[in-house]
Amino acid sequence: MRQQQVNMFHKLLKDTNLIDLDVADFGGQDIVVLVQNSNKRNNGAPNPFGNIFKSYCKYNLNVKLNPDRQLDLTQPLPEEDRNKFDLVISFDTLEHVKYPHKLCENMVAAAKPSGLVYLSTLFAWPYHSSKDYFRFSPDALKVCFEGLLIDIILCGWDEDSTYLKKQTGVFYFGKKK
């Protein structure tokens, strides 16, 4: 996990006062979280976001990460998971998805109307899995969300983008219409 990207997400949470939300994590990268405490996830497990979020549900492509829900996030989202979450997040997962635009479509589908979507992924990073398909620029992320019911709030490089060597990742932050 890229610490710079984690710091950017935490700053965004603080700057936009994103608290007391129902959150879905598409990819289950709860390493991005704050300190774990007694708050509970939807399945009764500890909420890794501490007292920041009301609930946290981990959806995953990889059972090793102990998801709350195991789904193929490139297939149509079940009705019970649609229009459900205030914030849908995905960290460093999109590059492992064979059909990235489908995951983006499902992130938007999972968000409530006026809900938020935050996704970060890689641009310059070594190959790191048996399923490591793509690298993305901000333009590519915009294309992944193109035609969906979402407005871009911010989309760009990780905060410190002085040169390619530091442009390790990109992010997309949007609001569902």
C-alpha positions in Angstrom: 0.0 0.0 0.0 1.3 3.4 -1.0 1.5 5.6 2.2 1.2 8.8 0.1 -2.2 7.6 -1.2 -3.3 6.6 2.3 -2.4 10.1 3.6 -4.3 11.7 0.7 -7.4 9.7 1.5 -7.2 10.6 5.2 -6.8 14.3 4.3 -9.8 14.1 2.1 -11.9 12.5 4.9 -10.8 15.3 7.3 -11.3 18.2 4.8 -14.7 17.1 3.7 -15.9 16.0 7.1 -16.8 12.5 5.9 -18.0 10.8 9.1 -20.9 8.7 10.2 -21.3 7.1 6.8 -22.1 3.6 5.6 -19.0 2.5 3.7 -18.4 -0.2 1.1 -14.8 -1.2 0.4 -14.5 -2.8 -3.1 -11.2 -4.7 -2.8 -11.1 -5.0 0.9 -7.9 -3.0 1.5 -8.7 -2.1 5.0 -5.0 -1.5 5.6 -5.8 2.1 4.6 -7.9 2.5 7.7 -7.4 4.3 11.0 -7.0 2.7 14.4 -9.3 -0.3 15.0 -11.7 0.0 18.0 -14.9 -1.5 19.3 -17.1 -0.2 16.5 -18.5 -3.1 14.5 -18.6 -3.9 10.7 -21.9 -5.1 9.3 -21.0 -8.7 10.1 -20.1 -7.9 13.8 -16.4 -7.9 13.1 -14.3 -4.9 14.3 -14.8 -1.7 12.2 -11.2 -0.9 11.1 -12.2 2.8 10.5 -12.6 3.3 14.2 -15.2 5.9 15.1 -15.0 7.7 11.7 -17.7 5.6 9.9 -21.0 4.3 11.0 -20.5 1.0 9.2 -17.8 -0.6 7.0 -18.5 -3.6 4.7 -15.6 -5.3 2.9 -16.3 -6.7 -0.6 -13.5 -8.7 -2.1 -12.2 -10.5 -5.1 -9.8 -12.4 -2.9 -11.0 -14.7 -0.1 -7.6 -14.4 1.6 -8.4 -10.9 2.7 -11.4 -12.1 4.7 -14.3 -10.2 3.1 -17.7 -9.5 4.5 -19.1 -10.2 1.0 -17.4 -12.4 -1.7 -18.6 -11.2 -5.1 -17.3 -11.0 -8.6 -17.3 -7.2 -8.7 -17.3 -7.2 -12.5 -20.7 -8.9 -12.7 -24.0 -7.1 -12.2 -24.3 -6.1 -8.5 -27.1 -7.9 -6.6 -30.1 -5.7 -6.0 -29.5 -5.7 -2.2 -26.2 -4.1 -2.7 -27.4 -1.2 -5.0 -28.0 2.4 -3.8 -26.9 1.3 -0.3 -23.7 3.2 0.7 -22.8 6.8 1.4 -19.2 6.1 0.4 -17.8 3.4 -1.9 -14.0 3.1 -1.8 -11.4 1.0 -3.7 -7.7 1.1 -3.0 -5.1 -0.4 -5.3 -7.5 -3.1 -6.7 -8.5 -1.9 -10.1 -5.2 -3.0 -11.7 -6.1 -6.6 -10.8 -9.5 -6.5 -12.4 -9.9 -7.9 -15.9 -12.8 -5.6 -16.8 -12.0 -2.4 -14.8 -14.9 -0.4 -16.2 -17.3 -3.0 -14.8 -15.9 -2.6 -11.3 -16.3 1.2 -11.6 -19.9 0.7 -12.8 -20.6 -1.4 -9.7 -19.0 1.2 -7.4 -21.4 3.8 -8.7 -24.4 1.4 -8.5 -23.5 0.6 -4.9 -23.5 4.3 -3.9 -26.7 6.0 -2.8 -28.0 8.9 -4.8 -25.6 11.8 -3.9 -23.2 9.2 -2.5 -19.5 9.4 -3.0 -17.0 7.1 -4.8 -13.3 7.2 -4.1 -10.9 5.0 -6.1 -7.1 4.9 -6.2 -4.9 2.7 -8.4 -1.5 2.4 -9.9 0.3 4.2 -12.7 4.0 3.3 -12.2 4.5 0.2 -10.0 6.1 -3.2 -10.5 4.2 -6.2 -11.6 3.0 -7.7 -8.3 0.4 -10.5 -8.8 -0.5 -13.3 -11.1 -3.5 -11.1 -12.1 -2.0 -7.7 -12.6 -3.6 -6.4 -15.8 -3.4 -2.6 -16.1 -1.9 0.7 -15.2 -4.0 3.9 -15.2 -3.5 7.6 -15.8 -6.1 10.2 -14.6 -7.5 10.2 -18.2 -8.0 6.4 -18.0 -9.9 6.6 -14.8 -12.2 9.3 -16.3 -12.9 6.9 -19.2 -13.6 4.0 -16.7 -16.4 6.2 -15.1 -17.5 7.8 -18.4 -21.2 7.5 -19.1 -22.1 6.6 -15.5 -24.4 8.7 -13.3 -21.5 10.4 -11.5 -19.9 13.8 -11.4 -16.1 14.1 -11.0 -15.1 16.1 -7.9 -11.4 15.4 -8.2 -9.3 13.2 -10.4 -5.5 13.3 -10.7 -2.1 12.1 -9.6 -1.2 11.3 -6.0 -0.4 14.6 -4.2 3.3 14.7 -4.9 3.6 14.4 -8.7 6.9 16.2 -9.3 8.1 13.6 -11.8 7.2 10.1 -13.1 9.2 8.4 -10.3 6.7 9.9 -7.8 3.6 9.5 -10.0 3.1 6.0 -8.6 -0.7 6.3 -8.4 -3.8 8.1 -9.5 -7.2 8.7 -7.8 -10.8 9.4 -8.8 -13.3 11.0 -6.4 -16.9 11.5 -7.6 -20.4 12.1 -6.5 -23.3 10.0 -7.8 -26.1 11.9 -9.5 
